[in-house]
Structures are given as structure tokens and as C-alpha cells.
Amino acid sequence: MRIDTLPTLTVGFLAGGTGQRLGGRDKGLLPRDGHVQIHLLRQSIPSWVSEIIVNSPRNAHVYRHFCDRLVSDLSADAGPVAGVLALLYACSTDWLAVIPCDQKQLPATWIEQWQAAMETGQKGYTATDGGRCTPIAILPKTALPMGQAYFDNGGRKLSEVYAAMELSKREYLGAGLDIDDWSDLEHGSAQD
């Protein structure tokens, strides 16, 4: 099956962080290489994706230009787990690809892996980098009840909700590269 015949994927950007390491600035809207960060990520998403949703509790007036729909967390101050669940609830396709808005780059191999997961009916996976969990994942819509049960029982760790959703781990060098300080916004910084 060709990738352009699979209109079953929603991409969800997590943009709900507080940007504490950057003085409270919204990482998805910081300038990088002449554009805001969310624009750079949006450009790397293939045109066959069904819908792009941004999860953000602030700056909706800006984010709406880079997505089809905006959603807020289901529960305030509950971290990225609440954002992932909000994206899953909003997802109208069989699969959701989760990408943090401060991700430095999206290697093309992830697109191929998303396709493979969708074609083979896998349970989904989360990207790790050096064994460390990252927010990047592809998950089936059917994982929502498991994620919600984890959240309802007080769970707030991203790695644990992905485990509760029975996602497998796949190692991707660079998956953990995100914007953590001002130097990460400079052109040509590590692995740009």
C-alpha cells in the first residue's frame, strides 16, 4: 500500500508547556531560522495527513494559523499526559502521531515508521533516544481507554502512560533533541 493512500493519520502537536527554561516563553512560537518553531515542524508534515491538531492552553490566536484545529488539556496543570489524552479525544482518524512543539527536527524515517505501524495494525510505538523516553509517539485511537484509566488513577508520567497504552519502544537517534535553551534556536545548532 502506498503512503499517499493512507488518509488515516492525525498529527497532534503538544504545545502546552510553560517554557520555564526559557523564561516562560512559548517554545512553539520562538523564532528559529527565520520562522516560528511550529511553522518549521508543520512544513515537515506530509500533505496526505488527514488533520493537524495543536494542544495549547495559550496563544490560540497564533497557533490556529498552523493547524486545522486547537484543543486544550482536559485537566489543567496535569502535564503532557493530559495533552496526549486531549489530542486522542480530538483525533477522528485511526492513528495519532504525537510531536512536541519544541522538537528540533523530524527525520524522514519516522514517516516511514508511521506508515508501517498503520499498515500492519501494530499497537503503536514511542520514540526513544539513548533509551530515554520522548513525547514522540504514534498511537492508535483504541489506546485512549488505557490512557484515560492510567490518568484517572493519578498517573502523570509520559513514559508510564505510553507503557499503559502498550506502545513498543523504538530507538531513534535525535528523537530527544528539543529546544531547552536559547542556543538551541541558533541556526546550525546540534544536528539541525
C-alpha positions in Angstrom: 0.0 0.0 0.0 1.3 3.4 -0.9 1.7 6.1 1.8 -0.4 8.6 -0.1 -3.4 6.2 0.0 -3.5 6.2 3.8 -5.6 9.3 4.9 -5.9 7.8 8.4 -3.3 9.7 10.4 -3.8 12.8 12.5 -0.8 14.7 13.7 -1.0 16.3 17.2 1.4 18.9 18.4 1.9 19.2 22.1 2.3 23.0 22.8 1.1 23.1 26.4 4.3 23.5 28.3 5.2 26.5 30.4 8.6 27.2 28.9 10.2 27.5 32.3 13.8 27.1 31.0 13.2 29.9 28.5 11.6 32.5 30.8 8.1 31.4 30.3 8.2 31.8 26.5 6.0 29.5 24.4 8.6 27.3 22.7 6.4 26.6 19.6 6.3 30.3 18.8 10.0 31.1 19.3 11.9 32.2 16.1 14.3 29.8 14.6 15.9 30.1 11.1 13.5 33.0 10.2 10.3 31.2 11.2 8.5 30.3 14.4 9.2 26.8 15.5 5.7 25.4 14.9 5.9 26.6 11.2 9.2 24.6 10.7 7.6 21.5 12.2 4.4 22.0 10.2 6.4 22.1 6.9 7.8 18.7 7.6 4.4 17.0 7.8 3.3 15.3 4.6 0.3 16.6 2.7 -1.5 13.2 3.0 -2.0 13.6 6.8 -5.8 13.9 7.5 -5.6 16.7 10.1 -3.2 18.6 12.3 -4.3 19.5 15.8 -2.4 21.6 18.3 -2.9 21.2 22.0 -2.2 24.5 23.6 -3.8 26.4 26.6 -2.4 29.7 25.4 -1.7 31.7 22.2 -4.5 30.1 20.2 -4.7 33.2 18.0 -1.3 32.4 16.6 -1.4 28.6 16.6 -4.6 28.5 14.7 -2.6 29.5 11.6 -0.6 26.3 11.7 -3.3 23.7 12.3 -6.7 22.6 11.4 -8.0 22.5 15.0 -6.9 23.6 18.5 -7.7 21.7 21.7 -6.9 22.4 25.4 -5.9 19.9 28.1 -8.8 18.0 29.8 -7.3 18.9 33.1 -5.3 22.0 34.0 -1.7 21.6 35.1 -1.6 17.9 34.5 1.4 17.8 32.2 1.9 16.3 28.8 -0.2 13.2 29.7 -3.3 15.5 29.7 -2.2 16.9 26.4 -1.8 13.5 24.8 -5.2 12.4 26.0 -6.8 15.7 24.7 -5.3 15.0 21.3 -6.5 11.4 21.3 -10.0 12.5 22.2 -10.0 15.0 19.4 -8.5 12.6 16.9 -11.0 11.5 14.3 -8.7 9.0 12.5 -7.5 5.6 13.5 -4.0 6.8 14.3 -2.4 9.8 16.1 1.2 10.9 15.7 2.3 13.0 18.7 5.0 15.5 18.3 6.2 18.1 20.9 6.3 21.7 19.6 9.9 22.1 20.7 11.2 19.1 18.6 14.2 20.3 16.7 13.7 18.1 13.6 11.6 15.2 12.2 13.7 12.7 10.4 12.0 11.2 7.3 12.3 7.7 8.7 9.6 8.5 11.3 7.1 9.0 8.4 8.0 5.5 7.1 7.7 4.0 10.6 4.2 5.7 11.0 3.2 4.1 7.7 4.5 0.7 8.7 2.6 0.8 12.1 -0.6 1.8 10.4 -0.4 -0.8 7.7 0.4 -3.7 10.0 -2.1 -2.8 12.7 0.6 -2.6 15.4 -0.3 -1.2 18.8 1.9 1.8 18.2 5.2 2.9 19.5 7.1 5.7 21.2 10.4 7.0 20.1 13.3 6.7 22.5 16.7 8.4 22.2 19.6 6.7 24.0 17.0 4.7 25.9 15.3 7.9 27.2 11.5 8.3 26.6 10.5 11.1 24.3 7.0 12.5 23.7 7.1 11.4 20.1 4.7 8.5 19.5 2.3 7.0 17.1 -0.7 5.6 18.8 -4.0 4.0 17.7 -7.2 5.7 18.7 -8.0 2.4 20.5 -5.3 3.2 23.1 -7.5 6.0 24.6 -9.3 3.9 27.3 -6.0 2.6 28.6 -4.5 6.1 28.7 -7.6 7.5 30.4 -7.6 4.7 33.0 -3.9 5.5 33.8 -4.7 9.2 34.2 -7.8 8.6 36.3 -5.7 6.6 38.7 -3.4 9.6 39.2 -0.7 8.8 36.7 1.1 11.8 35.2 4.3 10.4 33.7 4.5 10.3 29.9 6.7 7.1 29.8 4.1 5.4 32.1 1.1 6.4 30.1 2.8 5.1 26.9 3.5 1.8 28.7 -0.1 1.6 29.9 -1.2 2.1 26.2 1.1 -0.9 25.4 3.3 1.1 23.0 6.5 -0.5 22.0 9.7 1.5 22.1 11.8 2.3 19.0 15.2 3.9 19.2 15.7 7.0 17.1 18.9 8.9 17.3 17.9 12.6 17.6 14.4 12.0 18.8 15.3 13.6 22.1 16.7 16.8 20.5 14.4 19.6 21.6 14.7 23.3 22.5 15.9 23.6 26.0 17.8 26.9 26.0 18.3 29.9 23.8 21.3 28.3 22.0 19.0 25.6 20.6 17.4 28.3 18.5 20.5 29.3 16.7 20.9 28.2 13.0 23.1 25.2 12.6 23.0 24.1 16.2 23.4 20.4 17.1 22.0 18.2 14.4 19.9 20.8 12.6 
